[in-house]
Amino acid sequence: MRAVRVRSGRILTGAALTAALAACGAPDPEGIGAGEAGPSPAGVLFRDVTEASGVRFRHVHGGSREKYMVETMGSGVCILDFDGDGFGDLHFVNGGRLPGYRGEESPADALYRNRGDGTFVEVAAAAGLGGERHAERYGQGCTAGDYDNDGDPDLYLANYGANQMFRNNGDGTFTDVTREAGVGDPLWGVSATFLDYDADGYLDLYVANYVDFRLDRNLYCGEAREGYRAYCSPKNFRGQPDVLYRNRGDGTFEDVTRRAGVWNPGGKGLGVVAADFDDDGDPDLYVANDLTANFLYVNQGDGTFGDATFASGAGFGEDGKPQAGMGTDFGDVDGDLLPDLVVTNLSEENNSLYRNLGDGTFEDVSFASGIGADSFLYVGFGADFFDFDNDADLDLFVTNGHIIDNIDLYSDNLRYAQENLLWENLGAGRFRLVEGGRAPALREPRVGRGAATGDLDNDGDLDLVVTNSNQEARLFRNLTDGRRHWVTIRAEGTRSNRDALGAVIRIQAGGRAQREDVRAASSYASQNDGRVHFGLGGAERVDRVEIRWPGGLRERWEGLSADRILVLREGTGTPAP
């Protein structure tokens, strides 16, 4: 095991941890250190620290006046600790050069190593992830996961064109293993996620593919007037089937899409998440599709999935029609310990919030929850449930930006660059839009696409990273009131997959129960910090942590101090019923 110190914490492993638990009653398992959060000045919740951080990533769509559809889709960002120092690093996916591009910028991905002092340094070329992107591998999304269980996160890139798998060498560099791994899907991949769907201890891979758009068959859409040519709607193209790859455990994968029951050529996938929606111990899949029904695949526990798209109520909008799904995320927003769903949609559709009823069905509560009306004139992409104010419930952040860059010629109400939206959870799944004055940096109009959340400075609150189409990415530091408490948990599998993807973590603190699932990708083409964060409000201790590991083992830890980053390893807790 690679152990690192972060700030003032100490590491306990193996027998030392067991002895400490017995001697002291309930110390902090592998506590990395307490944060140093402080109150926000004048009530401001987030500050744009992009310039000070050293992050200089600019997305380049590489287009011309030809209006290639791929230009306007933007790209994502992944938070991953690629060097194992305890701080989340950032991988930004870039677009690529398209036919007719005359720009001076050379589109390339960027990997920013977190120095741990609030600044980042770009190391993509040195890490083996550099190089100019072209139309053959035009970048879209990313997901990170330890597919070979060697203790460090590997990286998968979803592209328009052949996707790529990079194995982490454990020395700060990556090796392209796409060919030998067998995961170079050539379709238009936008989002992907790692998951262990068959509970064999190895991470499998699901890729959400979009539409059959081809550069050499580019359609003319929009009016036949100067300046009125527009990007085409996905209605003009056939959908593409998603792909599920099973990890053989030897560094190679096999395509099991049809065998597993998730082959559907009618989808137009843009976002995907894996979570145990029916709480039966294995990960299910939810795919946000553009203008077709969103997919809900329920894991049957035998290597196959059942299609619950229609029966679940989570495949369509409140009017029973498909919507233009872009990004998606899940989380327990109403405190019933079941994962609910959010999907971002096109303007004049509103974002959708689906409440999990616990019987395999969902209820559309978009307007009842308070997010429906607020989102009506926005085109949402990235979506993240996260407890930004540490008050023990999940809030919601959505990035916005239209897909038609000259939409103002067609509409008096819509704009290409749009403000991001942040909703505060008032309790029990009722949301209120945060006023612009409390988050002015978030409300500056941009063409938002990907979004990821994570505690990048390890100070106990969740920060935000946002990608923007053909614009600079932005990094927002959380400045919320540091008087509330928190705990962050990194679950580490031993018999289960090393990342513990699919583990369900439940905590009890201050008389309140919370649940989070350990997951890989979410949002739009992006991935959050893999550690699980819980806001605790006024609770100074965590009474109990219970983890249901992917292999079925249940363990608990009791009487833990708050304001700590904990590493909980499978097999070191007390067996739980």
Protein Blocks (a to p, Z undefined) as FASTA:
>chain_A
ZZddehjbccdehjlmmmmmmmnopacehifbdcdddcdeehiabdcfklmnopacdcde
hiafkopaklmnopadddddfkonopacdddddfbddehiabfbdcdddddddehnopac
dfklmnopgccddfklccfbdcdddfkonopacdddddedjddddddehnopacdfklmn
opacfbdcfbdcdddfkonopacdddddfbdcdfklcccedjdbehiaccddfklpccdd
ddddddehnopacdfklmnopacfkbccfbdcdddfkonopacdddddehiacdddddeh
nopacdfklmnopmbcfkopacddfbdcdddfkonopacddddddehkbpaddddehnop
acdfklmnopmmmmmmpccfbdcdddfkonopacdddddddfbfklmmmockbcfbdcdd
ddddebghiacdddfklmmmlmpccddfbdcdddfkonopacdddddehiacdddddfbd
fkbccdddddddfklcfklpoiacdddeehiacdddddfbehjhiacdfbdcddekjafb
dfbacdddfkopacddehiaehiacdddehiaccdZZ
